[in-house]
C-alpha cells in the first residue's frame, strides 16, 4: 500500500531532511534507489517533526546511548543534546538523557543507572572530565566495564579517551582582536572557575592575545581576569569588578555571563555598546534576539555533536579510534553589543588623526 501524505507535511519532511519531496515519497513507500544515509535523514526528520513512521519502516533500536549533561538552564546544553539525539536516532539508536541538577543525581549515579540499562555507549558533555580537581579514575573504571564513551568540552590528558573540543584559547583571541580593532585597550575577561579546562584555556588565550598587542592592557593583563560562575549572576559580579578597573571591553566565557555583564553596565547608567562593549561565547539560539543583540563567539555545536556521535559509533563497532582531542574552530558573530571605544578610552581608530 502506498503511503500518501498531505503536500504540506511532505514539504516539511523534505525541508527538515534537506532532500526533495520525491525522495521523501520514495523512502516512505519503501522504494529502491535511495542511499542509506539519505533514507536515515528522512527517518530522522520524521522523528524530529513528531510524525509517526509508516509501520514497514519501524525498526528495533540498535541500542541505547546515554548522554550526560550538566544542566538544562544554559541553552547551549539543550542545543548540543538536540543535535546529538537527532544524529543518534538517524543511526537507529535510542538516546537516553541524564541531566545533573542541584540536589539531584551525580554524574557517577547517572552513569550507574545508564550501565544498569545496558547502554551501548555514553557521551559526556562538559562533565567531570573537564574539572581538573575531579578524580579521572572514574573514566578508567567505566572503560573496564566495557562501555565505550566520548568526552565533549574539556580535554584531560589523564584520561585515555577520544575528546571533542572547541578551540577555547582561539575564542578569546578572536574576541580580543575584535575589541582591539574597535579601539578598546582596557579589556577584561569574565570566565568560570580556573579548575575547569575550558575556563583555563580561555584565560590563557586572553592573556596571550593581550601580550601580543603590546599595549598597556598587556602589562596589566593578570589583573583583568575575573573567575566566577558560568551564570548571569556570575557575569554581573565579574563585570562590576572589571568596570571598576576601567575596562571598556568585556570578554565573557558564556552568553549567560555576557548578559549579566550587560546588566551590570546598565545598572551603572552605562550604555552598551556606546560606553562598554561586551562579547559572549556560545551563540545559543535566542542570543540574536537579546537587547542589544549579543556579539559572541559561536561554538561549532553541530560539527562537534556530529563528530562525537560518529566517534562513539566507531568505538561501538570496535573500530580503532585515536584517544586524542579533536579540536573545532569557533567563529565571531558580530551584532549590536560591541562598538567603537568611547572617546579617550583607547587608541584612535584606524585612519584617524
N, C-alpha and C positions, 0 to 999 in steps of 0.2 A: 504494500500500500504506500502510495506517495504521500510524504509529509507536505502539507500546504500551510503556509504561514501568511498572515496579512503582510502587505508590502512594507508598512512602516516597521514592523517587527523584524522583517528580513533586512531592511536597511540598517536598523540599529545594530544587529549582529554583525553585519558586514563592516560597519564603521568601527566597532569595537575590535574586531579581528584584523582590520586593515586588509580585507580581501574584497572581491566582487560579490554581488548578490548571487550571481550564478554559482560561484564556488560554494557559498553557504548552502544553497539548494542541493548541490551535489553531495555535500557532506551529510546533510540531514536525511537525504534519501539513500545513503549508503552506496552512492555511485563510485565507480573506479575513476582513476585519473587525477587524484588529488594527493599531493605529497603528504606524508605522515605529519611533518611539522606543521603544515598548513591546517590539516584536519584537527590537530591538537589545539591550534589557536582558535579555531571556530568553536570547539567544545568548551574551551576556557571562556570564550566570550559569552556563550550561553549561561555558564555558571555565574560569571560576574554580573550579568544583567538580570539574573534571577529567573531565567526561563528553564523549564523542565527539559531535560534531554529526551529525545524520542527513545522508546523502550529498547529498540535494537542497538542504540548507542550507549546504553548504560553498561558500565563495566565494573567489575570488582576493583576496589582500590589496590594500587600496587603496594600500599603500606602507609603507615602513619609516620609523619615527620614532625618533630617538635620544633617550635620557635619560641625562644625565651627572650623576653624583652623587659627592660627595667620599669616602664610605666607607660600609660596611655595619655597623660596630661600634656606632654610635649608632642606637638603634632608631627614631628619628624619620625617618631617611632611608629605610629599607625601608618604613615606613608610607606615606610620600609615594609611593615607587616603586609600591607595590601599587595605590594609588588611580589614579595616572596610567596605569599599564599596563592596568588594568581599563577605564578610560574610553576609551583608545585602541582597545582590542580591540572595544569596543562600537560604535565608528565604522568598524570594518573595517581598522584599521591594525595593523601588527605592530611592537610596541615592541622596541628594541634597547638593552640596558642597558650603559652604560660606567661602570665604577667606578674611581676613583683609589685607589691603595694605596701605602704607603711602598715605594719601590723599584720600583713598577710604572709603568704608562703615565701620562703627564701629561695634563692637560686638553687641551692642544694636540694631543698624539698621538692621544688618543681622538677628537677632532674630525676629524682627518685620516682616521682609519680609518672613521668614520661617513660622511664625504663620499665616500670611495672606494666605499662600499657603496651610494651613491646614495640616501641618506635624503632624505625629502621635507621634513623639519624636525627641529629639535633643541630639547629643553627642558633648561635648565641649572638645577640645584638647588644653591644655596649654592656657586657656582663662583667663579672668579677675578674675576667681576664684582663680588663683594662685598668684595674685597680692594683697598683704596684705594691700595696700593703696587704693584699689578699694572698692566701695560700694557693700557689699554682698547682699544687699536688692534686687538687680535686679533678683536674682535667686528665692527668695521668691515670687516676683511678677510673675515670669514665672510659678511657681507652681500653683498660684491662677488662672492662665489662663487654667489650666488643661492639660499642656504639660509635659509629663514625660521627664526626662533628666538624663544624666550621665556625670560626670566630670572626665577628664583624666589628670593626671600630675598636682599636686598642691593641697594637702589637705588643707581645710579651715574649722575649727571647728565652724565657724559662719554660715555655710551653711548646711541645712538639705537635704542631697542628698547622693546617692552612689558615691564613688570615686574609681578610679583605678589608682594606682601609682607604680612607681618603688621605690625600697629602695635606695633613693638618698644618705643617710648617708653611707650605706654599699658600694656604688660605690666608695666613697672617701677612705673608709678604705681599700678596695681591692687595689686601686691604690697605696696608701701609703705603704701597706705591700709589694707589688711587687717592688717598688723602694728601699725600705729599704733592701729587700733581695738581691738587686744588689749592696748594699754598699753605697747608697746615704743617707746622713744625713741632707743635707741642701735642704729642699723641699719647693716648693711654689705652691699655688693654684690660678689659674686664673678662675674666676667664674662670673656669671651675677650679676645684682643689688640685694642688700640684701632684697629688698621688695618682691622678688619672692620666694615662698616656696621652690622650688627645689634648688635654689642657697643657701638659708639659711640652708637647710638640708645638702647639700654637704659641706658647711663650717663647720657645727657642727661635721660631721663625720671626716673631715680632721683634725680639731684641736684635737678631741678626740683620733684619731689614733696617732698623734704626741706625745701627752701626755703619751699615753700608752707605747710609745717607750722609754721614759726616757732618751732621748738624748738632746744635745744642741738644736736640731731642735724643741723639745717640748717647751723649755723655751722661745724661740723667736717666737713661732707659730703665735701669733696675728699679728706680723709684716710681715708675709709671705703670707698673703691673699690679693689679689687684685680684687676688684669688678669692672667689666667693661661690655661692651656689648657682647652679645652672637653672635659675628661675627668674621671673620678672622681678621679684623682691631682691634677689641677689644682684641683678644688674643695676637696680636702683641704688642699692647701697654702695656698690663699687663705683658707679658713676658719680655719686656725691663726692667721694674721696678724690677722684680724678679731676673733677671740675674745680675742687678746692686747690688743686695743683696747677690750675690754669690751662688744662687741656682743652683744645677746641676740636679735636678729632678723636673719637672713641671707637675702638675696635672691640667687638664683643664675641664671646665664644659660642653664642647661640642667638637665634632670633628672639627668643623669650627674654634673654638678658638685654638685648638691644631695645626691646620695647620698654623694659624697666629704665634703661638709660635715657630714652626719650622722655619718659615720665619725670625722671629726676631733673632733667634740664628745664622742663616746663614748670616744675614746682618752684624754680628759681626765677621764673619770668623770662627764661631764655627761649629763643625760637630755634627750632630745628627745621631747616639747616642753616638759617641766616647766622646764628651765633655759634652753634655747635653742630658738627656733622657726626652721624652715627652709622656704623657698618655692622650688620649682623652676620650670622652664619647658619646655614641650613637651606633657606629658601623653601620652607614648607608652604603648602598650597594657598593659604589665605594671606600670606605676608604681603603680597602685592596690593592688598586692599586695606592696609593699615593707614593711619593718619600721622605723619605723611607715609606714602608708600615706601617701604624699607629697602634701602640699598643693602645688599647682602652678598655673601659668597655662597654659591649654590653647591651643596653636597650632591655628588652624582648618584642619587638614590637608585634609580632604575638600573644603571650599569652595575653598581655594587651588589644590589639584591640579586640580579640575574647571575652574576658571577658566583655569588655564594651558593645559589641553588645548583648551578652546573657543577661546581666543585664538589658539593656534597653528593650529588648523584654519581659522579665518578668514583668517589670513595665507596658508596653503597655497591657499585658494580665491581668493586675490588680492582679498579684500575689505578695505576700509580699516580699519586698527586703530590706535588712538591710541598713539603712542610715549610713554607716560606710565606712572605707577605706580598699580596697582590695590591698595588697602590694605584688609586684612581685620582685624576686631577680635578680639582674644583674650578669654578669659573665665577667671575664677578658679574653681578646683575645690578646695574646702576638704576636707581629710582629716585625718590624725592627726599631722602633723609641725609644726603650729602650735597655740599655746595662749596663755593669758594670760601677760603678762610676769612673771618671778619677782618676789617681794615686794621692794620697794625699788629695783628696776632701772628703773622707768619711772613714768609718771604713773598715778594711780589710775584704775581702770576707771570707765566712765560709771555714775553713780548712786551711787558710793561716797563716803564722807566722809573 
